[in-house]
Structure formats: structure tokens, C-alpha cells
Amino acid sequence: MKIEVYSAKQRTVEDLAWCALCHGKEFIYWVDGYLLCYEGSFEAKDSRFCVTDCCIAQKPKYEKGIKVEGVGTIPSATLPVARASATAEKILKEAQKLLENPT
């Protein structure tokens, strides 16, 4: 399967977690010292996964959850953190390449 990442951004842990919570993510990924959150879809015809938006944050130590402070009508919550799947690891690598060499 080919993975294509079209947009990547480095964020703080707090910003990444807040954004994930606001976008209704059930969890975020952790791999090799980074948190990862992304939006994407699988294109079966081409056997590729297209990531439209990807955010990464440095998080050296794995924790099972990240506390996100609420505001207004959004209550505080703990966002679960999962160890990354093989696909998520590939997405992280592609996002890091994009951040190193923006086009």
C-alpha cells in the first residue's frame, strides 16, 4: 500500500490534543517519541492511503492518555493514546519527510 501525505504540521502536544478532541478523534497515536493525528482515506482502486492533514508533536515518553482542558461547552477529557500501527508509523515517516522538504 502506498501512503501519500499532502499536508503536515509540527504542533505542541497541547495543540495536537485539543485539535483531536475538537475534531472528534477517539484517540491519537504514539510512535518513537512522537504523537500523531491525521485525517485520511483509503483509495482501494489505487491501493493507496491519502492523508489530507497530519499533525505531529514531540512526546518522548509514552502515556496511555493526555488530559485536555475544556473550555465553554467543551468539557475536559482524557484523550486515549495508542501505540501506532504499522500504517500510522508509515504516515509519520512520510509526514516527517514532508516537513523536512516542503514543496
C-alpha positions, -999 to +999 in steps of 0.1 A: +000+000+000+013+034-009+009+063+016+007+099+004+007+128+029-004+161+014-002+184+045+019+181+077+024+204+106+045+203+138+024+212+168+027+213+206+013+183+225-014+206+239-024+219+205-025+185+189-046+170+217-070+199+217-075+198+179-080+160+180-106+164+207-124+192+188-125+170+156-140+141+175-110+118+173-114+088+196-076+085+202-042+096+188-011+076+181+023+075+197+054+062+179+091+066+186+088+098+206+060+115+186+023+119+188+004+116+156-031+126+145-043+125+109-072+127+085-072+104+056-089+079+034-081+046+016-084+046-022-090+009-029-087+014-067-051+025-064-043+007-032-031+039-015-039+058+016-042+095+012-036+117+042-050+152+037-039+166+071-014+153+096-001+168+128+028+156+149+042+166+183+073+155+202+064+133+231+094+113+242+076+092+268+045+071+261+015+077+282-019+060+278-038+093+278-034+130+276-056+153+297-072+180+277-086+211+295-121+220+284-135+255+276-170+268+274-193+240+263-165+215+257-157+196+289-123+185+300-114+150+288-086+124+287-078+116+251-065+080+248-031+074+232-025+042+213+008+028+202+010+032+165+000+006+139+024-002+110+003+021+088+005+050+114+043+045+115+045+049+078+023+080+079+046+096+105+077+089+083+060+104+053+049+135+073+084+139+086+098+138+051+073+165+040+082+187+070+119+184+061+114+191+024+083+212+019+074+217-018 
